[in-house]
Amino acid sequence: MNVKPTTVRTRHTGRPRSSELTRLEQLRLAKQSQRDRERQSGIVETRLKLPGAIAGRLAFAARQDGFVASLAAFLQAEIIEIAAFPQLHLLCWNRHTRFITAADAWSLYERNQRFVDPATMVEQERSLLHALSQRFGGGLPLG
């Protein structure tokens, strides 16, 4: 009688295990480590609700070289940190926000110019006021 030797076959389950953790747990820990590294380097994820067409354009633009610098320049021109400018901070005594739009800042300076003391104004705020005047006030100085 001719009997073929039987070999015991083991079922191949993928690559060998390098950890006692499941793949799902390894992935979760890897993503957590990546988020920690990004947070330490100053990168923060933000979520925005935008119309689909704008969101698609923004996602594309974010992948282009120089996007962060362009965005920073835009925000520098459009959004003002109130605490950085002493006279503006005094005018915003009743606001509980950290930032204000450039148009709102100009409006506050213009409406409350009697409370703005040019003698105590720091140079940085003086240049901000000049830029706002050029942009929103037709180049005319306050007062």
N, CA, C and O atoms as a MOPAC input file, in Angstrom:
PM7 MOZYME 1SCF
protein

 N      0.82600 1    -1.16600 1     0.00000 1
 C      0.00000 1     0.00000 1     0.00000 1
 C      0.87800 1     1.23900 1     0.00000 1
 O      1.85200 1     1.35300 1     0.74400 1
 N      0.50400 1     2.12400 1    -0.83300 1
 C      1.27700 1     3.33800 1    -1.01500 1
 C      0.58900 1     4.47500 1    -0.24600 1
 O     -0.46100 1     4.95700 1    -0.67200 1
 N      1.15900 1     4.90100 1     0.86200 1
 C      0.55300 1     5.95600 1     1.69600 1
 C      1.39500 1     7.21600 1     1.57200 1
 O      2.61300 1     7.21700 1     1.74600 1
 N      0.69600 1     8.26000 1     1.27100 1
 C      1.39700 1     9.55300 1     1.20100 1
 C      1.59000 1    10.10000 1     2.60500 1
 O      0.68400 1    10.05600 1     3.43700 1
 N      2.77300 1    10.60800 1     2.85100 1
 C      2.96200 1    11.20100 1     4.17500 1
 C      2.07900 1    12.45600 1     4.30900 1
 O      1.99600 1    13.26900 1     3.38800 1
 N      1.45600 1    12.59000 1     5.41600 1
 C      0.60200 1    13.77000 1     5.65100 1
 C      1.42000 1    14.83600 1     6.36500 1
 O      2.17000 1    14.56200 1     7.30200 1
 N      1.25300 1    16.01600 1     5.90300 1
 C      1.92500 1    17.13300 1     6.55100 1
 C      0.87600 1    17.98300 1     7.25200 1
 O     -0.23600 1    18.18100 1     6.76200 1
 N      1.25600 1    18.45000 1     8.35700 1
 C      0.35300 1    19.31000 1     9.11200 1
 C      0.53100 1    20.72800 1     8.61100 1
 O      1.61300 1    21.31200 1     8.67800 1
 N     -0.54600 1    21.24800 1     8.11600 1
 C     -0.48100 1    22.62600 1     7.61900 1
 C     -1.04800 1    23.56400 1     8.67700 1
 O     -2.09400 1    23.31200 1     9.27400 1
 N     -0.33400 1    24.62600 1     8.88000 1
 C     -0.86100 1    25.65300 1     9.78900 1
 C     -1.45300 1    26.75400 1     8.93900 1
 O     -0.96300 1    27.05500 1     7.85100 1
 N     -2.45300 1    27.31700 1     9.42200 1
 C     -3.11800 1    28.38800 1     8.69300 1
 C     -2.29900 1    29.66800 1     8.79300 1
 O     -1.92100 1    30.09000 1     9.88600 1
 N     -2.03000 1    30.27600 1     7.65400 1
 C     -1.25500 1    31.51600 1     7.60600 1
 C     -2.17400 1    32.67000 1     8.02400 1
 O     -3.21200 1    32.89600 1     7.40100 1
 N     -1.80000 1    33.38200 1     9.05700 1
 C     -2.66100 1    34.46100 1     9.57200 1
 C     -2.06800 1    35.83500 1     9.35900 1
 O     -2.45300 1    36.77100 1    10.06000 1
 N     -1.17500 1    35.99500 1     8.45200 1
 C     -0.59000 1    37.30500 1     8.21400 1
 C      0.81800 1    37.37300 1     8.75700 1
 O      1.46700 1    36.35100 1     8.98400 1
 N      1.26900 1    38.55900 1     8.95600 1
 C      2.64200 1    38.69900 1     9.42400 1
 C      2.76600 1    38.28800 1    10.88800 1
 O      1.78600 1    38.30200 1    11.63200 1
 N      3.97000 1    37.92700 1    11.28800 1
 C      4.14700 1    37.46500 1    12.66200 1
 C      3.87900 1    38.58000 1    13.66200 1
 O      4.09500 1    39.75800 1    13.37600 1
 N      3.42200 1    38.20300 1    14.79500 1
 C      3.11300 1    39.18500 1    15.83700 1
 C      4.39800 1    39.72700 1    16.42900 1
 O      5.29700 1    38.97000 1    16.79500 1
 N      4.47300 1    41.03500 1    16.52000 1
 C      5.63500 1    41.66600 1    17.12700 1
 C      5.26700 1    42.27700 1    18.47200 1
 O      6.11900 1    42.80700 1    19.18500 1
 N      3.99900 1    42.19400 1    18.80000 1
 C      3.52400 1    42.76800 1    20.04900 1
 C      2.34300 1    41.94400 1    20.54300 1
 O      1.65800 1    41.27900 1    19.76600 1
 N      2.12700 1    42.00000 1    21.81500 1
 C      0.98100 1    41.30900 1    22.38300 1
 C     -0.30500 1    42.11600 1    22.18500 1
 O     -1.40300 1    41.60600 1    22.40700 1
 N     -0.16300 1    43.37700 1    21.76500 1
 C     -1.32800 1    44.23300 1    21.53500 1
 C     -1.99500 1    43.87700 1    20.21100 1
 O     -1.33800 1    43.40400 1    19.28300 1
 N     -3.27100 1    44.10300 1    20.13300 1
 C     -3.97400 1    43.87800 1    18.87100 1
 C     -3.57400 1    44.96400 1    17.88500 1
 O     -3.06000 1    46.00800 1    18.28500 1
 N     -3.80500 1    44.72400 1    16.59700 1
 C     -3.47600 1    45.72300 1    15.57300 1
 C     -4.25000 1    47.01400 1    15.81200 1
 O     -3.71500 1    48.10700 1    15.62000 1
 N     -5.48800 1    46.89100 1    16.22400 1
 C     -6.31000 1    48.05600 1    16.48600 1
 C     -5.73100 1    48.89800 1    17.62400 1
 O     -5.68800 1    50.12500 1    17.53700 1
 N     -5.29200 1    48.23400 1    18.68400 1
 C     -4.68900 1    48.93600 1    19.81600 1
 C     -3.35800 1    49.56700 1    19.41900 1
 O     -3.05300 1    50.67600 1    19.85700 1
 N     -2.55800 1    48.88500 1    18.59900 1
 C     -1.29800 1    49.44500 1    18.12100 1
 C     -1.54900 1    50.70500 1    17.29700 1
 O     -0.83500 1    51.69800 1    17.43400 1
 N     -2.57200 1    50.65600 1    16.43700 1
 C     -2.91200 1    51.80900 1    15.61600 1
 C     -3.36900 1    52.98000 1    16.47000 1
 O     -2.98900 1    54.12500 1    16.22200 1
 N     -4.19000 1    52.68900 1    17.48000 1
 C     -4.66400 1    53.74800 1    18.37500 1
 C     -3.50600 1    54.41600 1    19.09500 1
 O     -3.46700 1    55.64100 1    19.20100 1
 N     -2.56300 1    53.62700 1    19.59000 1
 C     -1.40000 1    54.18800 1    20.28500 1
 C     -0.50000 1    54.97900 1    19.34100 1
 O      0.04700 1    56.01100 1    19.73300 1
 N     -0.34000 1    54.51600 1    18.11700 1
 C      0.49100 1    55.23600 1    17.13400 1
 C     -0.12200 1    56.59500 1    16.80900 1
 O      0.58800 1    57.59600 1    16.71400 1
 N     -1.44200 1    56.62500 1    16.63900 1
 C     -2.10400 1    57.89800 1    16.34900 1
 C     -2.01000 1    58.85200 1    17.53900 1
 O     -1.81300 1    60.05400 1    17.35800 1
 N     -2.14800 1    58.32400 1    18.74300 1
 C     -2.01100 1    59.15500 1    19.93500 1
 C     -0.60300 1    59.74000 1    20.02400 1
 O     -0.44200 1    60.91400 1    20.35900 1
 N      0.40900 1    58.94000 1    19.72900 1
 C      1.79000 1    59.43200 1    19.74100 1
 C      1.99000 1    60.52400 1    18.69700 1
 O      2.66800 1    61.51900 1    18.95500 1
 N      1.40400 1    60.33800 1    17.52400 1
 C      1.52300 1    61.35500 1    16.47800 1
 C      0.86100 1    62.66000 1    16.91900 1
 O      1.42500 1    63.73500 1    16.72100 1
 N     -0.32600 1    62.57700 1    17.51500 1
 C     -1.00100 1    63.78400 1    17.99300 1
 C     -0.18400 1    64.47900 1    19.07900 1
 O     -0.12200 1    65.70800 1    19.11700 1
 N      0.44300 1    63.70000 1    19.96300 1
 C      1.28900 1    64.28100 1    21.01000 1
 C      2.49100 1    65.00700 1    20.41000 1
 O      2.83400 1    66.10800 1    20.84200 1
 N      3.13300 1    64.38700 1    19.40700 1
 C      4.27700 1    65.04400 1    18.75100 1
 C      3.85300 1    66.34200 1    18.07800 1
 O      4.55600 1    67.34800 1    18.17000 1
 N      2.70600 1    66.32700 1    17.40100 1
 C      2.21600 1    67.53600 1    16.73900 1
 C      1.89800 1    68.62200 1    17.76300 1
 O      2.22500 1    69.78900 1    17.54800 1
 N      1.27400 1    68.25500 1    18.85900 1
 C      0.92500 1    69.22300 1    19.88900 1
 C      2.18000 1    69.85800 1    20.48000 1
 O      2.20700 1    71.06300 1    20.72900 1
 N      3.22100 1    69.05100 1    20.70600 1
 C      4.47600 1    69.56400 1    21.24600 1
 C      5.16300 1    70.51200 1    20.27300 1
 O      5.86000 1    71.43500 1    20.69600 1
 N      4.97300 1    70.29500 1    18.97800 1
 C      5.59700 1    71.18200 1    17.99000 1
 C      4.71900 1    72.38900 1    17.67100 1
 O      5.08700 1    73.21900 1    16.84000 1
 N      3.55400 1    72.49300 1    18.33000 1
 C      2.70400 1    73.65900 1    18.14500 1
 C      1.61700 1    73.49100 1    17.10200 1
 O      0.90300 1    74.45000 1    16.80700 1
 N      1.47100 1    72.31300 1    16.54100 1
 C      0.44800 1    72.07700 1    15.52600 1
 C     -0.83700 1    71.62400 1    16.22100 1
 O     -0.82800 1    70.70100 1    17.03400 1
 N     -1.92900 1    72.28800 1    15.88500 1
 C     -3.22700 1    71.97900 1    16.48400 1
 C     -4.22300 1    71.74900 1    15.36200 1
 O     -4.22800 1    72.47800 1    14.37000 1
 N     -5.06300 1    70.74000 1    15.51500 1
 C     -6.09700 1    70.46700 1    14.51600 1
 C     -7.32100 1    71.29900 1    14.85200 1
 O     -7.70800 1    71.41100 1    16.01500 1
 N     -7.92500 1    71.88000 1    13.82900 1
 C     -9.14200 1    72.65400 1    14.02000 1
 C    -10.18500 1    72.17800 1    13.02200 1
 O     -9.85300 1    71.73200 1    11.92300 1
 N    -11.43300 1    72.27500 1    13.40900 1
 C    -12.52000 1    71.85300 1    12.52300 1
 C    -13.35200 1    73.06800 1    12.16800 1
 O    -13.62400 1    73.92500 1    13.00900 1
 N    -13.75000 1    73.12600 1    10.91200 1
 C    -14.57800 1    74.21800 1    10.41300 1
 C    -15.78300 1    73.64900 1     9.70200 1
 O    -15.68100 1    72.62200 1     9.03000 1
 N    -16.91300 1    74.29500 1     9.83800 1
 C    -18.08000 1    73.93300 1     9.04400 1
 C    -18.16800 1    74.93200 1     7.90700 1
 O    -18.42600 1    76.11700 1     8.11800 1
 N    -17.95000 1    74.43400 1     6.69300 1
 C    -17.93400 1    75.27700 1     5.50800 1
 C    -18.79100 1    74.63500 1     4.43100 1
 O    -19.01600 1    73.42500 1     4.44900 1
 N    -19.27000 1    75.44600 1     3.49000 1
 C    -19.92900 1    74.84500 1     2.32500 1
 C    -18.94800 1    73.93400 1     1.59800 1
 O    -17.74300 1    74.18200 1     1.59800 1
 N    -19.47200 1    72.87600 1     0.97900 1
 C    -18.63700 1    71.85900 1     0.34800 1
 C    -17.63100 1    72.40000 1    -0.65000 1
 O    -16.47700 1    71.97200 1    -0.66100 1
 N    -18.05800 1    73.33900 1    -1.49000 1
 C    -17.15500 1    73.87200 1    -2.51400 1
 C    -15.97700 1    74.61100 1    -1.87700 1
 O    -14.84100 1    74.47900 1    -2.33100 1
 N    -16.24700 1    75.37800 1    -0.83900 1
 C    -15.17600 1    76.12900 1    -0.17000 1
 C    -14.27400 1    75.17200 1     0.59900 1
 O    -13.05500 1    75.33900 1     0.60200 1
 N    -14.85900 1    74.17200 1     1.25000 1
 C    -14.06700 1    73.20100 1     2.00800 1
 C    -13.10700 1    72.44600 1     1.08900 1
 O    -11.95900 1    72.20000 1     1.45800 1
 N    -13.56700 1    72.08300 1    -0.09100 1
 C    -12.70400 1    71.39700 1    -1.04500 1
 C    -11.55100 1    72.27500 1    -1.50100 1
 O    -10.41300 1    71.81700 1    -1.60700 1
 N    -11.85100 1    73.53500 1    -1.77100 1
 C    -10.79000 1    74.47100 1    -2.18500 1
 C     -9.78900 1    74.69200 1    -1.06000 1
 O     -8.58200 1    74.76000 1    -1.29200 1
 N    -10.30800 1    74.80400 1     0.17400 1
 C     -9.42700 1    75.01300 1     1.32300 1
 C     -8.53100 1    73.79900 1     1.54400 1
 O     -7.34000 1    73.95200 1     1.81700 1
 N     -9.08300 1    72.61200 1     1.43100 1
 C     -8.28500 1    71.39300 1     1.59600 1
 C     -7.18400 1    71.32800 1     0.53900 1
 O     -6.05600 1    70.94500 1     0.84600 1
 N     -7.50100 1    71.69600 1    -0.69700 1
 C     -6.49300 1    71.71500 1    -1.75400 1
 C     -5.42900 1    72.77000 1    -1.45800 1
 O     -4.23200 1    72.50200 1    -1.56200 1
 N     -5.87400 1    73.96600 1    -1.08900 1
 C     -4.93400 1    75.06100 1    -0.81100 1
 C     -4.00300 1    74.71700 1     0.34500 1
 O     -2.83000 1    75.09000 1     0.32500 1
 N     -4.50900 1    74.01400 1     1.34800 1
 C     -3.70200 1    73.67300 1     2.51900 1
 C     -2.53900 1    72.74900 1     2.16200 1
 O     -1.55200 1    72.69000 1     2.89600 1
 N     -2.64000 1    72.03500 1     1.05700 1
 C     -1.56300 1    71.13700 1     0.63400 1
 C     -0.50200 1    71.84300 1    -0.20600 1
 O      0.51100 1    71.23400 1    -0.54900 1
 N     -0.71300 1    73.10900 1    -0.54000 1
 C      0.23000 1    73.82800 1    -1.39200 1
 C      1.35000 1    74.46400 1    -0.57200 1
 O      1.17100 1    74.79600 1     0.60000 1
 N      2.50500 1    74.62700 1    -1.21000 1
 C      3.63400 1    75.28800 1    -0.55900 1
 C      3.26800 1    76.74300 1    -0.26300 1
 O      2.65300 1    77.41600 1    -1.09100 1
 N      3.64200 1    77.21200 1     0.90100 1
 C      3.42000 1    78.60800 1     1.26300 1
 C      2.02300 1    78.91200 1     1.78400 1
 O      1.69800 1    80.07100 1     2.04300 1
 N      1.19600 1    77.88500 1     1.94100 1
 C     -0.17200 1    78.12600 1     2.40200 1
 C     -0.20400 1    78.72000 1     3.80700 1
 O     -0.94700 1    79.66700 1     4.06500 1
 N      0.59500 1    78.17100 1     4.71100 1
 C      0.57300 1    78.64300 1     6.09400 1
 C      1.01300 1    80.10500 1     6.16300 1
 O      0.43700 1    80.88700 1     6.91900 1
 N      2.01800 1    80.47700 1     5.38700 1
 C      2.47500 1    81.87000 1     5.37700 1
 C      1.40200 1    82.79000 1     4.81200 1
 O      1.19700 1    83.88800 1     5.33000 1
 N      0.71900 1    82.36200 1     3.76300 1
 C     -0.35900 1    83.16600 1     3.18300 1
 C     -1.52000 1    83.31300 1     4.15300 1
 O     -2.10000 1    84.39100 1     4.28100 1
 N     -1.85100 1    82.23800 1     4.82400 1
 C     -2.93200 1    82.28700 1     5.80900 1
 C     -2.56300 1    83.20200 1     6.97300 1
 O     -3.39900 1    83.97000 1     7.45000 1
 N     -1.31900 1    83.12200 1     7.42900 1
 C     -0.86200 1    83.98300 1     8.51900 1
 C     -0.92600 1    85.45700 1     8.12600 1
 O     -1.31700 1    86.29800 1     8.93500 1
 N     -0.54500 1    85.77600 1     6.88900 1
 C     -0.61000 1    87.16600 1     6.41500 1
 C     -2.05500 1    87.64600 1     6.34500 1
 O     -2.35300 1    88.78200 1     6.71200 1
 N     -2.95100 1    86.78200 1     5.87500 1
 C     -4.36600 1    87.13300 1     5.83100 1
 C     -4.90800 1    87.40200 1     7.22800 1
 O     -5.58400 1    88.40600 1     7.45400 1
 N     -4.61200 1    86.50600 1     8.16300 1
 C     -5.10300 1    86.67900 1     9.53500 1
 C     -4.50400 1    87.91000 1    10.19700 1
 O     -5.17900 1    88.58600 1    10.97300 1
 N     -3.24400 1    88.20800 1     9.89700 1
 C     -2.59000 1    89.41100 1    10.44100 1
 C     -3.32000 1    90.67500 1     9.99900 1
 O     -3.44700 1    91.63000 1    10.76500 1
 N     -3.80200 1    90.67200 1     8.74900 1
 C     -4.49800 1    91.84300 1     8.21700 1
 C     -5.95200 1    91.92100 1     8.67800 1
 O     -6.49600 1    93.01600 1     8.82100 1
 N     -6.58000 1    90.78700 1     8.90900 1
 C     -8.01700 1    90.76800 1     9.18800 1
 C     -8.39300 1    90.65200 1    10.65900 1
 O     -9.45200 1    91.13100 1    11.06400 1
 N     -7.55100 1    90.03000 1    11.45600 1
 C     -7.88300 1    89.75300 1    12.85100 1
 C     -6.84000 1    90.39500 1    13.76000 1
 O     -5.63800 1    90.23200 1    13.54800 1
 N     -7.30000 1    91.12100 1    14.76800 1
 C     -6.41600 1    91.85000 1    15.67100 1
 C     -6.56200 1    91.29100 1    17.07600 1
 O     -7.67700 1    91.09700 1    17.56200 1
 N     -5.43400 1    91.03300 1    17.72700 1
 C     -5.46500 1    90.57600 1    19.11500 1
 C     -5.58500 1    91.80700 1    20.00600 1
 O     -4.70600 1    92.66900 1    20.01300 1
 N     -6.66400 1    91.87800 1    20.74400 1
 C     -6.99700 1    93.06700 1    21.52400 1
 C     -5.92400 1    93.39100 1    22.55700 1
 O     -5.54900 1    94.55400 1    22.70100 1
 N     -5.42800 1    92.40500 1    23.27000 1
 C     -4.48200 1    92.64100 1    24.36600 1
 C     -3.15300 1    93.20600 1    23.88900 1
 O     -2.40200 1    93.75400 1    24.69600 1
 N     -2.84100 1    93.09200 1    22.61200 1
 C     -1.56100 1    93.58300 1    22.09300 1
 C     -1.53100 1    95.09500 1    21.93400 1
 O     -0.46600 1    95.67200 1    21.71700 1
 N     -2.68000 1    95.74100 1    22.03900 1
 C     -2.77000 1    97.19000 1    21.81200 1
 C     -3.48700 1    97.84600 1    22.99900 1
 O     -4.70000 1    97.69600 1    23.14200 1
 N     -2.74800 1    98.57500 1    23.85300 1
 C     -3.31100 1    99.10400 1    25.09800 1
 C     -4.54500 1    99.99200 1    24.92300 1
 O     -5.51700 1    99.83300 1    25.66100 1
 N     -4.52900 1   100.91700 1    23.97000 1
 C     -5.67900 1   101.80300 1    23.78100 1
 C     -6.90000 1   101.02000 1    23.30000 1
 O     -8.01700 1   101.26200 1    23.75700 1
 N     -6.68600 1   100.09500 1    22.38900 1
 C     -7.77200 1    99.24700 1    21.90800 1
 C     -8.30900 1    98.37900 1    23.04400 1
 O     -9.51500 1    98.15100 1    23.14100 1
 N     -7.41700 1    97.90300 1    23.89200 1
 C     -7.82600 1    97.09300 1    25.03800 1
 C     -8.74700 1    97.90000 1    25.96000 1
 O     -9.72500 1    97.37000 1    26.48700 1
 N     -8.43100 1    99.17100 1    26.15000 1
 C     -9.29700 1   100.02700 1    26.97300 1
 C    -10.65600 1   100.23700 1    26.31500 1
 O    -11.67600 1   100.28300 1    27.00200 1
 N    -10.67800 1   100.36500 1    24.99500 1
 C    -11.94600 1   100.54600 1    24.28600 1
 C    -12.79500 1    99.27300 1    24.30900 1
 O    -14.01700 1    99.33600 1    24.17400 1
 N    -12.16100 1    98.14900 1    24.47500 1
 C    -12.87000 1    96.86000 1    24.48100 1
 C    -13.12000 1    96.36700 1    25.90700 1
 O    -13.17200 1    95.15900 1    26.13700 1
 N    -13.27300 1    97.25900 1    26.84100 1
 C    -13.44400 1    96.88000 1    28.24500 1
 C    -14.63700 1    95.95100 1    28.47000 1
 O    -14.62500 1    95.14800 1    29.40400 1
 N    -15.66300 1    96.05100 1    27.62700 1
 C    -16.86900 1    95.25700 1    27.83600 1
 C    -16.93400 1    94.02500 1    26.94400 1
 O    -17.95100 1    93.33000 1    26.93000 1
 N    -15.88800 1    93.74500 1    26.21100 1
 C    -15.84800 1    92.56500 1    25.34600 1
 C    -15.05000 1    91.46400 1    26.02700 1
 O    -14.04100 1    91.72100 1    26.68400 1
 N    -15.51400 1    90.25300 1    25.86100 1
 C    -14.84400 1    89.11900 1    26.50000 1
 C    -14.25500 1    88.18600 1    25.45400 1
 O    -14.25300 1    86.96800 1    25.62700 1
 N    -13.75800 1    88.76200 1    24.37500 1
 C    -13.12600 1    87.97000 1    23.33300 1
 C    -11.65700 1    88.35000 1    23.23900 1
 O    -11.25200 1    89.42100 1    23.68900 1
 N    -10.88400 1    87.48400 1    22.66600 1
 C     -9.44400 1    87.72000 1    22.53700 1
 C     -9.11600 1    88.50100 1    21.27000 1
 O     -8.12700 1    89.23200 1    21.21800 1
 N     -9.95700 1    88.33900 1    20.24700 1
 C     -9.68200 1    88.94100 1    18.95100 1
 C    -10.83700 1    89.82800 1    18.51300 1
 O    -11.94600 1    89.74300 1    19.03800 1
 N    -10.54600 1    90.68300 1    17.53400 1
 C    -11.54400 1    91.55400 1    16.92900 1
 C    -11.18300 1    91.70900 1    15.45400 1
 O    -10.00700 1    91.66500 1    15.09200 1
 N    -12.18500 1    91.88800 1    14.60900 1
 C    -11.87800 1    92.08200 1    13.18800 1
 C    -11.28200 1    93.46900 1    12.98100 1
 O    -11.48000 1    94.36700 1    13.79900 1
 N    -10.56500 1    93.63300 1    11.90100 1
 C     -9.95500 1    94.92700 1    11.59700 1
 C    -11.03400 1    95.99400 1    11.40400 1
 O    -10.87100 1    97.12900 1    11.85200 1
 N    -12.13200 1    95.63600 1    10.74000 1
 C    -13.21200 1    96.60100 1    10.52600 1
 C    -13.83600 1    97.03000 1    11.84500 1
 O    -14.12900 1    98.21000 1    12.03500 1
 N    -14.04400 1    96.08900 1    12.75600 1
 C    -14.60600 1    96.43800 1    14.07000 1
 C    -13.63700 1    97.29200 1    14.87900 1
 O    -14.05600 1    98.21000 1    15.58400 1
 N    -12.34400 1    96.99500 1    14.77900 1
 C    -11.34600 1    97.80700 1    15.48800 1
 C    -11.37100 1    99.24000 1    14.97900 1
 O    -11.34600 1   100.17700 1    15.77700 1
 N    -11.42000 1    99.42500 1    13.66600 1
 C    -11.48600 1   100.77600 1    13.10900 1
 C    -12.75000 1   101.48900 1    13.58800 1
 O    -12.71000 1   102.66300 1    13.95700 1
 N    -13.85400 1   100.77900 1    13.57900 1
 C    -15.11400 1   101.35700 1    14.02600 1
 C    -15.03200 1   101.80200 1    15.48700 1
 O    -15.52600 1   102.87200 1    15.84300 1
 N    -14.41200 1   100.98500 1    16.32200 1
 C    -14.25000 1   101.36200 1    17.73700 1
 C    -13.36400 1   102.59300 1    17.88800 1
 O    -13.70900 1   103.52600 1    18.61300 1
 N    -12.22500 1   102.59500 1    17.20500 1
 C    -11.33800 1   103.75600 1    17.26600 1
 C    -12.06500 1   105.01600 1    16.79400 1
 O    -11.94400 1   106.07700 1    17.40600 1
 N    -12.80900 1   104.89200 1    15.71900 1
 C    -13.48900 1   106.04500 1    15.13700 1
 C    -14.59500 1   106.57700 1    16.05300 1
 O    -14.69200 1   107.78400 1    16.27400 1
 N    -15.41700 1   105.68500 1    16.58000 1
 C    -16.52300 1   106.10200 1    17.45200 1
 C    -16.04600 1   106.64300 1    18.78800 1
 O    -16.69400 1   107.50900 1    19.37600 1
 N    -14.91500 1   106.13700 1    19.27300 1
 C    -14.44100 1   106.49900 1    20.61200 1
 C    -13.12700 1   107.26600 1    20.57500 1
 O    -12.31800 1   107.15400 1    21.49600 1
 N    -12.91000 1   108.04100 1    19.52300 1
 C    -11.62200 1   108.72700 1    19.39400 1
 C    -11.36600 1   109.72100 1    20.52300 1
 O    -10.21400 1   110.04600 1    20.80900 1
 N    -12.41400 1   110.20100 1    21.15800 1
 C    -12.22000 1   111.14600 1    22.27000 1
 C    -11.55500 1   110.46400 1    23.46500 1
 O    -10.97000 1   111.13900 1    24.31200 1
 N    -11.63800 1   109.13000 1    23.54400 1
 C    -11.02900 1   108.39300 1    24.64600 1
 C     -9.62800 1   107.87700 1    24.31400 1
 O     -8.93100 1   107.36700 1    25.19100 1
 N     -9.22300 1   108.00500 1    23.07500 1
 C     -7.91000 1   107.52500 1    22.64500 1
 C     -6.87600 1   108.61600 1    22.90700 1
 O     -7.02700 1   109.74400 1    22.43900 1
 N     -5.83400 1   108.28000 1    23.65000 1
 C     -4.78700 1   109.23600 1    23.99100 1
 C     -3.55900 1   108.97300 1    23.12600 1
 O     -2.80100 1   108.04000 1    23.39400 1
 N     -3.35500 1   109.79200 1    22.08600 1
 C     -2.19900 1   109.56700 1    21.19100 1
 C     -0.85800 1   109.70600 1    21.90800 1
 O      0.12800 1   109.10600 1    21.48000 1
 N     -0.80200 1   110.47100 1    22.97100 1
 C      0.46600 1   110.67600 1    23.67900 1
 C      0.95000 1   109.39900 1    24.36400 1
 O      2.15700 1   109.18700 1    24.48500 1
 N      0.04100 1   108.56100 1    24.80600 1
 C      0.44400 1   107.33300 1    25.49500 1
 C      0.39200 1   106.11200 1    24.58100 1
 O      0.63300 1   104.99300 1    25.03300 1
 N      0.08400 1   106.31200 1    23.32000 1
 C     -0.03700 1   105.20200 1    22.37800 1
 C      1.34600 1   104.66700 1    22.00500 1
 O      2.24600 1   105.43800 1    21.67200 1
 N      1.50800 1   103.36100 1    22.06200 1
 C      2.78600 1   102.74300 1    21.68000 1
 C      2.92000 1   102.77200 1    20.15400 1
 O      1.92400 1   102.90100 1    19.44200 1
 N      4.13300 1   102.65500 1    19.66600 1
 C      4.39600 1   102.74800 1    18.23500 1
 C      3.66500 1   101.67600 1    17.44100 1
 O      3.17400 1   101.94800 1    16.34500 1
 N      3.58800 1   100.47700 1    17.96900 1
 C      2.91200 1    99.38200 1    17.27900 1
 C      1.42900 1    99.71900 1    17.07000 1
 O      0.86800 1    99.44400 1    16.00900 1
 N      0.80400 1   100.31500 1    18.08700 1
 C     -0.60600 1   100.67500 1    17.95700 1
 C     -0.78500 1   101.87400 1    17.02100 1
 O     -1.78600 1   101.98000 1    16.31200 1
 N      0.18100 1   102.75500 1    17.03100 1
 C      0.13100 1   103.90200 1    16.12300 1
 C      0.18600 1   103.42700 1    14.66800 1
 O     -0.53900 1   103.93800 1    13.81500 1
 N      1.03900 1   102.45900 1    14.39500 1
 C      1.12400 1   101.93900 1    13.02800 1
 C     -0.13400 1   101.14100 1    12.66000 1
 O     -0.56100 1   101.16600 1    11.50500 1
 N     -0.72700 1   100.43600 1    13.62600 1
 C     -2.00000 1    99.75300 1    13.37800 1
 C     -3.07700 1   100.76400 1    13.02800 1
 O     -3.82400 1   100.57300 1    12.06900 1
 N     -3.16000 1   101.83000 1    13.79500 1
 C     -4.17100 1   102.86400 1    13.54200 1
 C     -3.96700 1   103.50800 1    12.17600 1
 O     -4.93700 1   103.80500 1    11.47800 1
 N     -2.72200 1   103.72300 1    11.79500 1
 C     -2.42700 1   104.28600 1    10.47200 1
 C     -2.87500 1   103.31700 1     9.36400 1
 O     -3.47700 1   103.73300 1     8.37500 1
 N     -2.57900 1   102.03300 1     9.54100 1
 C     -2.98000 1   101.03300 1     8.54000 1
 C     -4.49800 1   100.93100 1     8.44200 1
 O     -5.04100 1   100.82100 1     7.34300 1
 N     -5.18500 1   100.96600 1     9.58000 1
 C     -6.65100 1   100.92800 1     9.57100 1
 C     -7.22200 1   102.18200 1     8.91900 1
 O     -8.22200 1   102.11700 1     8.20400 1
 N     -6.59300 1   103.30600 1     9.16500 1
 C     -7.02100 1   104.56000 1     8.55700 1
 C     -6.86800 1   104.50800 1     7.03700 1
 O     -7.74600 1   104.97300 1     6.31000 1
 N     -5.77100 1   103.95200 1     6.56000 1
 C     -5.55200 1   103.81800 1     5.12200 1
 C     -6.58800 1   102.88100 1     4.49800 1
 O     -7.06900 1   103.11200 1     3.38900 1
 N     -6.91200 1   101.84500 1     5.21900 1
 C     -7.79900 1   100.83300 1     4.67500 1
 C     -9.27800 1   101.19300 1     4.76300 1
 O    -10.02400 1   101.00200 1     3.80100 1
 N     -9.70300 1   101.71000 1     5.90700 1
 C    -11.12600 1   101.95000 1     6.11900 1
 C    -11.50400 1   103.41900 1     6.17000 1
 O    -12.66200 1   103.76600 1     5.93700 1
 N    -10.55500 1   104.28100 1     6.46800 1
 C    -10.88600 1   105.68500 1     6.65600 1
 C    -10.45600 1   106.59000 1     5.52000 1
 O    -10.45400 1   107.81100 1     5.67600 1
 N    -10.09800 1   106.02900 1     4.40000 1
 C     -9.68300 1   106.84200 1     3.25800 1
 C     -8.36500 1   107.55800 1     3.48100 1
 O     -8.07700 1   108.53600 1     2.79100 1
 N     -7.55500 1   107.09900 1     4.42700 1
 C     -6.26200 1   107.71000 1     4.67200 1
 C     -6.31100 1   108.89500 1     5.60200 1
 O     -5.26800 1   109.45900 1     5.93300 1
 N     -7.50300 1   109.29200 1     6.03600 1
 C     -7.62500 1   110.42600 1     6.95100 1
 C     -7.35300 1   109.97700 1     8.37700 1
 O     -7.88200 1   108.95600 1     8.81600 1
 N     -6.53200 1   110.72800 1     9.10600 1
 C     -6.26000 1   110.35600 1    10.49100 1
 C     -7.47400 1   110.64400 1    11.38000 1
 O     -8.35600 1   111.42300 1    11.01700 1
 N     -7.49800 1   110.01300 1    12.52800 1
 C     -8.57800 1   110.27500 1    13.48300 1
 C     -8.45300 1   111.68400 1    14.04200 1
 O     -7.35800 1   112.23700 1    14.14400 1
 N     -9.58900 1   112.24900 1    14.40000 1
 C     -9.60300 1   113.53600 1    15.07900 1
 C     -9.38100 1   114.63300 1    14.15300 1
 O     -9.36200 1   115.79300 1    14.56400 1

